[in-house]
């Protein structure tokens, strides 16, 4: 059994816990938190909860860590920190900063003799693979990615970090006209603003400066500044009543041509519709944790993305079973 630990027990941590419980070759051995460990009640029976500061002392009893922090401020610091101690998987999703995150984590993982798999989940993650395969099949073409309508955990977390914000949900909404043009094979040139809008529902602290919060959101680099963004202030009761779920999804579409003179128009599409973004993401991260453990067992070290991992390493099924039923 692969001895697995989880760091962070928010929505994503709970999703990872459920996925580990369902994996026949993995067991949850510990949960680490920066909150009070005694106040945390996990679902898996008899699993201890430790303070994050205890990780170094427990590392020898852990095969792989699923790191469930946020991309805005947690993972840039925590993933390299953990990679020095353990083999680790994260879901870092700030696309513009993935190369520098990779560099920092790669150095730390090599220093610790560990494997780190970063930016797992569905985008980056499964959508990244879909884009790669579509580019291989249609080298002459154009990529389009549409997210939502759904709650972005990373963007919601980024809003909650703003002073004066008590809670928030952020919905990413595809522009229907843009999606229709792509599916019709028009190959439109679309800006970031053309493809999506962002819809924010924010609970402010009592007495907070609402206009300052609004400006902090709509001007936030890498999150909102390139989109038409609507900020709605609501009560905590309204947020819990109307925005408690965490659905998401989207599509990767590549439109291109084949033939001697490009006479054949082809479209490749990969799509997801998710009832729970964090539970699905946690499931993908758990598969990546299995692969990370296997790479470490082979004596490999350093950072990886899903581009670097053979698909069979992600599955608990044997190569023979995969060949017989999925190939």
C-alpha positions in Angstrom: 0.0 0.0 0.0 1.2 3.5 -0.9 1.4 5.5 2.4 -0.3 8.8 1.5 -0.6 12.0 3.4 -2.7 15.1 2.7 -1.6 18.7 3.5 -4.6 21.0 3.8 -8.1 19.9 4.6 -10.3 22.3 2.7 -12.6 21.3 -0.2 -9.7 19.9 -2.2 -8.2 18.0 0.7 -11.6 16.4 1.3 -11.8 15.4 -2.3 -8.3 13.9 -2.2 -9.2 12.0 1.0 -12.2 10.4 -0.8 -10.1 9.4 -3.8 -7.4 7.8 -1.6 -10.1 5.9 0.2 -11.4 4.5 -3.1 -7.9 3.5 -4.4 -7.1 -0.2 -3.8 -3.4 0.4 -3.6 -3.3 3.5 -1.4 -3.9 4.3 2.3 -4.2 7.6 4.0 -1.8 7.7 6.9 -1.9 11.3 8.0 -3.4 14.7 7.4 -1.4 17.9 8.1 -2.9 21.3 8.7 -1.9 24.8 9.6 -5.1 25.1 11.7 -5.5 23.6 15.1 -5.1 19.8 14.6 -7.4 19.0 17.5 -10.2 20.9 15.9 -10.0 19.0 12.6 -12.2 15.9 12.1 -11.4 13.8 9.0 -13.6 11.2 7.4 -11.2 8.3 7.4 -11.3 6.4 10.6 -8.1 6.4 12.8 -6.1 8.7 10.7 -4.1 11.2 12.8 -4.1 14.9 12.2 -0.8 16.8 12.8 0.3 20.4 12.6 2.1 21.2 9.4 5.2 22.0 11.4 5.4 18.3 12.3 5.9 17.1 8.7 9.7 16.9 8.9 9.4 14.5 11.8 6.9 12.3 10.1 8.3 12.3 6.6 10.1 8.9 6.8 6.7 7.2 7.3 5.1 8.8 4.2 5.5 7.6 0.6 3.8 10.6 -1.1 2.1 13.8 -0.1 -0.9 15.3 -1.8 -0.6 19.1 -1.2 -4.0 20.8 -1.2 -3.1 24.4 -0.7 -4.0 27.4 -2.9 -2.0 28.6 -5.9 -2.1 32.3 -5.0 0.2 32.2 -2.0 0.4 28.6 -0.5 1.9 26.4 -3.2 4.8 28.7 -4.5 6.3 28.4 -1.0 5.0 25.1 0.3 5.6 22.8 -2.7 9.4 23.4 -2.8 9.4 23.2 1.0 7.6 19.8 1.0 9.6 18.5 -2.0 12.8 18.6 0.1 11.2 16.3 2.6 8.8 14.0 0.6 7.6 13.0 -2.8 4.7 15.4 -3.5 1.9 16.3 -5.9 0.3 19.7 -6.2 -2.4 21.4 -8.3 -0.6 24.7 -9.0 -2.9 26.4 -11.6 -1.5 29.9 -12.3 -0.6 29.1 -15.9 1.6 32.1 -16.4 3.9 31.1 -13.5 4.1 27.3 -14.1 7.6 27.5 -15.6 9.1 29.4 -12.7 7.2 27.1 -10.2 8.7 24.1 -12.0 12.2 25.4 -11.7 11.9 26.1 -8.0 10.3 22.7 -7.2 12.7 20.8 -9.5 15.7 22.1 -7.5 14.1 21.3 -4.2 13.0 17.8 -5.2 16.4 17.0 -6.5 18.0 18.3 -3.3 15.7 16.0 -1.3 16.0 13.0 -3.6 12.3 13.1 -4.3 9.8 13.3 -7.1 7.4 16.3 -7.4 4.5 16.3 -9.8 3.1 19.8 -10.2 0.0 21.4 -11.9 -2.1 18.3 -11.7 -5.9 18.2 -11.9 -7.9 19.0 -15.0 -6.6 22.4 -16.2 -3.7 22.4 -16.0 -3.7 18.6 -16.1 -6.1 16.6 -18.2 -6.8 19.6 -20.4 -3.1 20.0 -21.0 -2.8 16.5 -22.3 -5.9 17.0 -24.5 -4.2 20.1 -26.0 -1.0 18.1 -26.6 -2.7 15.2 -28.3 -4.9 17.5 -30.4 -1.7 19.4 -31.5 -0.1 16.1 -32.4 -3.1 15.0 -34.5 -3.6 18.5 -36.1 -0.3 20.3 -36.4 -2.0 22.8 -38.7 -4.7 24.3 -36.5 -5.7 26.5 -33.6 -6.3 25.8 -29.9 -9.3 27.0 -28.0 -10.0 26.4 -24.3 -13.2 27.3 -22.6 -13.9 26.9 -18.9 -17.2 26.8 -17.1 -19.8 27.8 -16.3 -18.3 26.9 -13.0 -16.7 27.9 -9.7 -12.9 28.4 -10.0 -11.3 27.3 -6.7 -8.1 29.2 -7.4 -9.9 32.5 -8.3 -12.3 32.2 -5.4 -9.3 31.7 -3.1 -7.5 34.7 -4.6 -10.6 36.9 -3.8 -10.7 35.6 -0.3 -7.1 36.8 0.3 -8.2 40.4 -0.4 -8.4 42.4 2.9 -12.0 43.0 3.8 -13.4 39.8 2.1 -15.0 37.3 4.4 -16.0 34.7 1.7 -16.4 34.5 -2.1 -17.2 32.4 -5.1 -16.0 33.2 -8.6 -17.7 31.7 -11.7 -15.9 31.5 -15.0 -18.4 31.8 -17.8 -17.7 31.0 -21.5 -19.0 33.5 -24.1 -21.5 31.4 -26.0 -21.0 33.2 -29.3 -17.3 32.5 -29.2 -17.8 28.7 -28.4 -20.3 28.4 -31.3 -17.9 30.1 -33.8 -15.2 27.6 -32.8 -17.4 24.6 -33.1 -18.6 25.8 -36.5 -15.0 25.7 -37.8 -14.7 29.4 -38.3 -11.2 29.5 -36.6 -11.8 32.9 -35.1 -9.1 35.0 -33.6 -10.2 35.5 -30.0 -8.7 37.6 -27.2 -8.8 36.5 -23.6 -11.7 38.9 -23.0 -13.6 37.5 -26.0 -13.7 34.0 -24.6 -14.8 34.3 -21.0 -16.4 36.6 -18.5 -15.9 36.3 -14.7 -18.7 36.6 -12.2 -17.8 37.2 -8.6 -20.1 36.8 -5.5 -18.5 38.4 -2.5 -19.3 38.5 1.2 -17.5 41.5 2.7 -16.5 42.0 6.3 -18.6 44.5 8.2 -17.4 48.0 7.5 -15.1 47.0 4.6 -14.5 49.4 1.7 -16.5 47.7 -1.1 -15.1 49.9 -3.9 -11.6 49.0 -2.8 -12.4 45.3 -2.8 -14.0 45.7 -6.3 -10.9 47.4 -7.7 -8.6 44.9 -6.1 -10.5 42.1 -7.9 -10.9 43.6 -11.3 -7.2 44.7 -11.5 -5.7 41.5 -10.1 -2.9 40.3 -12.5 -3.2 36.8 -14.0 -6.7 36.4 -12.5 -9.1 39.2 -13.5 -7.4 42.1 -15.2 -7.8 40.6 -18.7 -11.5 39.8 -18.4 -14.8 41.6 -18.2 -15.5 41.0 -14.5 -18.7 41.6 -12.5 -18.5 41.9 -8.8 -21.6 41.3 -6.7 -21.7 41.9 -3.0 -24.2 39.6 -1.1 -24.8 38.4 2.4 -23.3 35.3 3.9 -26.7 33.7 4.0 -27.2 34.3 0.3 -23.8 32.8 -0.5 -24.5 29.6 1.5 -28.0 29.4 0.0 -27.3 30.1 -3.7 -23.6 29.3 -4.2 -22.7 26.4 -1.9 -21.9 23.9 -4.7 -18.6 23.8 -6.6 -19.5 22.7 -10.1 -17.2 23.2 -13.1 -16.1 21.9 -16.4 -15.3 23.1 -19.9 -13.9 22.1 -23.3 -10.6 22.0 -25.1 -11.1 22.4 -28.8 -8.6 22.3 -31.7 -9.8 23.2 -35.1 -7.4 22.4 -38.0 -6.9 21.0 -41.5 -5.5 17.9 -43.1 -4.8 16.9 -46.7 -2.4 18.0 -49.4 -3.9 21.5 -49.6 -5.7 21.7 -46.3 -9.0 20.6 -48.0 -10.3 18.7 -44.9 -11.5 20.6 -41.9 -11.2 18.6 -38.6 -12.1 19.4 -35.1 -11.0 17.6 -31.9 -12.9 18.3 -28.7 -12.4 17.1 -25.1 -14.9 18.2 -22.5 -15.7 17.8 -18.8 -18.9 18.4 -16.8 -18.2 18.2 -13.1 -20.6 18.2 -10.1 -17.7 18.8 -7.8 -14.5 20.5 -9.0 -12.5 19.7 -5.8 -13.5 16.1 -5.7 -12.7 15.5 -9.3 -9.4 17.4 -9.0 -8.6 15.4 -5.9 -9.2 12.2 -7.8 -6.7 13.3 -10.6 -4.2 14.3 -7.9 -4.5 10.9 -6.3 -3.7 9.1 -9.6 -0.7 11.4 -10.0 0.4 10.6 -6.5 0.5 6.9 -7.5 2.7 7.8 -10.5 5.0 10.0 -8.4 5.5 7.1 -5.9 6.3 4.7 -8.8 8.8 7.1 -10.3 10.5 7.6 -6.9 10.7 3.8 -6.5 12.6 3.7 -9.9 15.1 6.0 -8.4 14.1 9.1 -10.3 14.1 12.6 -8.7 13.1 16.1 -9.7 9.9 17.8 -10.9 7.4 16.4 -13.5 4.2 17.5 -15.1 1.6 15.2 -16.7 3.4 15.6 -20.0 6.3 13.6 -18.5 4.4 10.7 -17.0 3.5 7.5 -19.0 -0.3 7.1 -18.7 0.0 3.5 -17.4 1.8 4.8 -14.3 -1.4 6.7 -13.3 -3.6 3.6 -13.1 -3.8 0.9 -10.4 -4.6 -1.6 -13.2 -1.9 -3.9 -14.6 -0.4 -3.3 -18.1 -2.1 -6.5 -19.3 -5.5 -5.3 -18.1 -5.1 -1.9 -19.6 -4.1 -3.4 -22.9 -7.0 -5.9 -22.9 -9.7 -3.4 -22.0 -8.7 0.2 -22.8 -6.3 0.0 -25.8 
